[in-house]
Amino acid sequence: MSDFEAQLRAVSLRVTRPRLAVLAALRDHPHVDTETVIDLVRAEQPTVSHQTIYDVLRALTDTGLIRRIQPAGANARYEARVGDNHHHVVCRSCGAIADVDCAVGHTPCLTASDDHGFVIDQAEVVYWGTCPGCAAARPRNDSPLPEGSK
């Protein structure tokens, strides 16, 4: 029995080819959107329907086998890394996403200034910036600033 089969059975889901294919696609291609998942699965199973993939993504998300993330202004993305409190960094230029492990030790920025009575057990952080590829592609302007500019 494969790890994916064991994971599906552990959450009382039937083992199906589309579910196995989605889990494999997300293992190999983290942070992809639904259309990319469909393309990846259809490369192996050309007859699988869009609706089947949507249903599989919903079932796997609902059972906690995959995680759905949606950075502001972006399409929902999916990843197979679950069970830890990791965060993400998103490129403002190309939309690339990478995992960032949760900070350890004293992290005052992750302590709510007012918890409003909630028992907080997790913080979600999205870092925004420019990925190395996009930063390297930008033209550098090393000329001094005009007089009077800051």
Buried (B, 14 or more C-beta within 10 A) or exposed (E): EEEBEEBBEEEEBEBBEBBBBBBBBBBEBBBBBBEBBBBBBBEEBEEBEEEBBEEBBEBBBEBEBBBBBEBEEEEEBBBBEBEEEBBBBBBEEEBBBEEEEEEEEEEEEBEEEEEEEEEEEEBEBBEEEBBEEBEEEEEEEEEEEEEEEE
